Amino acid sequence: MRILGIDCAVARTGYGVLEEESGRSPSLVARGVIVTSAKDAFPQRLRRIYNRIQKVVEEFAPDQVALEDIFYHRNFRTAVKLGHVRAVAMLAAAEAGCPVAEYSPLEVKSGMVGYGRAEKHQVQSMVKNVLGLAQFPLPHDAADALAVAWCHLNTLVTRTRMGLPSDAEARVR
């Protein structure tokens, strides 16, 4: 099972790919960040994110994709723009036939660190530890995306053990 986790943002969208083989700990396949320039018009930034996610999906062939859900944001305009980024990420995954699951930041942090209000450095530290990395995964956007993938992978394993459907559509709200 190969999972692509995506941490959406306009300026820096993180991605991380984990692979789990039966009976083995998940391993890191890839991680990175899609950077857009504030000098570019918003539609061009969306196009860059969409095209890059398409390439990541094509290159790493995930079985499923997991996204961090929109969190409460004080700035309405920022929240709407984040929604657009999430939409292009979902579209890129859906066009490739990948089921898409969504997790709240609280679920991701709880699943990764055990505490839903964990700080960025705590998430990075746990990602490093659970994946057996020599260094902290940088930048933090990629670490967050790996945490989303880890959260989804653990949810799938738990659902399978409980005899529940393990498909990502069960997570779509």
Disulfide bonds with the S-S distance in Angstrom:
none
